[in-house]
Amino acid sequence: MIKVGDKIPQCILKVMGEDGPMEFDTSLAFKDKKVVLFAVPGAFTPTCSASHLPGFVTQYDALTAAGADLVVCLSVNDVFVMNAWGKSANAENICMLADGNAELTSAMGLDKDASKNQMGTRSKRYAMIIDNATLSYITIDELGLDTTSAEAILQHL
């Protein structure tokens, strides 16, 4: 599993642009930036939709005031689902990053097997701070949002 001090793996993922899906190169997008990245097991799932993403939407201004250049929500879903979920949550300031094949999730060792729930490979629920493409802080919640909420991550910026 990725640890503090490690570089974030370079992956080409997808985000929705004005004209459709666009490439998102982690090595370019995270270079020279402070990034708050939080990951959820699935778009439109109960805890993720009711609490996790809305918390980051509400705290966006506080996160950027505390130094975040970019706030990213990552899930192992396709770009169309991530875009629709972002729109439904009024998350226009949050980068809704689709890791459809779990490439980045797996490369960081943050994947989990959710096949017993018919969900295949998914991401663990985590939040991290990335400084110039290097991991400076990470926390994982097995249940709930005790350490991965926007309020909790604000304390580490």
N, C-alpha and C positions, 0 to 999 in steps of 0.2 A: 504494500500500500504506500502511496505517496506520503512523504513526510515533510515537515517544515525544512526549508532550505533547498528542496528539490525544484527543478524547473518544471513548469507545466508542460506536459507532452504536446508536441505540435500535431494538431489534427485539423482537418478541413470538415467543418460541420455546416449546418444550414440555419439561416434566419430569413424571415420574410422581408423583402424589400418592396418598394412602391410598385415595381413591375413584376413581382413574383419572387420565388426562392433565390437567395443569394448565398454565395460561399462566405464562410466565417472562418478565417485562419487564426487559430488561437495564438500562434507565435507573433502574428502582426497585431492582432486586436489587443493583446495584453502587454505589448512592448511599451515601456515608458509610461505605464498607467498603474493606478491603484484600482483594483477590481474587487468588488464584493460579488462572489458567485455562490448562489445557493442552489441545491439540487433537490428534486422531489421524486418520489417513486412513480408518479404519473399525473399528467394533466387531467383536470376535471375529477380527480379523486377527492373524497370527502375532506380530509384534513388539509390537503394541499390547496383546495379551492376555498374552503371556509376560513382558513387561518394563515397558512404559510405565505402564499403569494400575496393576499391582501395586506398582510403586515408589512411587506416590503414596498408595496404601492403606497401605503400610508406613511411609511418612514423614509421614503425616497429623498425628500428634501433634507432630512436630518443626516442621512447617509452621505449625501454629496457635500453637505456643510462640514462633515467630519473628515472629508478628504477623498471619498470615493469618486473616481472619474467615470466609472461604469458599474452598473448593477445588472447582473446576469442571472436569469432563472434558467436552469438546465434540466431537461428531462429526456428520458429515452422514449421519445415520441417523434412523429414526423413533423416537418415544418408547418404543415397545414393545421394540424391539431394545436401546435404551440401558438400559432398565430391566432386561431379562433379563441383559445383559452385566454390569451393576453387581452384580446378585444373584450371578451366577456367580463374580465376583471378590471377593465379600465387601466391596464398596465402599459400605457403608451410610453412611459419613460424607462421601462424595464426591457432589457434585451432578452427576448424569449428565444433561447438557443435550443435547437433541436439536435439531439445526439441519437438520431434514429437507429443506428446500428450499434449503439453503446460503445463506440470507438474510444472516445475520451474517458468515459466512465470506466471502461475495462482497463485502459492504459494506466489509469490512476489507482486501480485496484479497489474501486468504490462501487463495483457492480454487486448485485444480489440476485439470487434465483427466486423469482416470484411465480414459477410455473404452477405451484400448487393452487394459486389463485387465478390461473389461466392468463397470466400477465408476462410470462417469459422472463427474459433478462431485463432487469430494471436497475435503477440507481438507488443506492442508500440515500437516506435523507441527511444531507450535510450542508454546512456553510463554510466558506473559506475566504480568506483575504489573500489576494495575489498582488505582489509588488514587482513591477517590471518583469512579468512572466515567471516569477519565483514565488512559491508558496510560503507565506509568512505566518499563516494561522489556519487551523482547520478544527472543526468539531463535528461530531456525528451524533445524531439522535436515533436510537433504536426504536423508541416509542415517544410520541409527542413532539413538542417543540421547545423543550427546556433550554437547549443551548444553540439551536439553529434559527431561532426567530430573529427578525430584524432588530428588535430591542436588545437581544443578547449579543448580536454581532456588533452593534453600535458601540458596545463597551470595549471592543478590541480595536477599534479604528484609531 
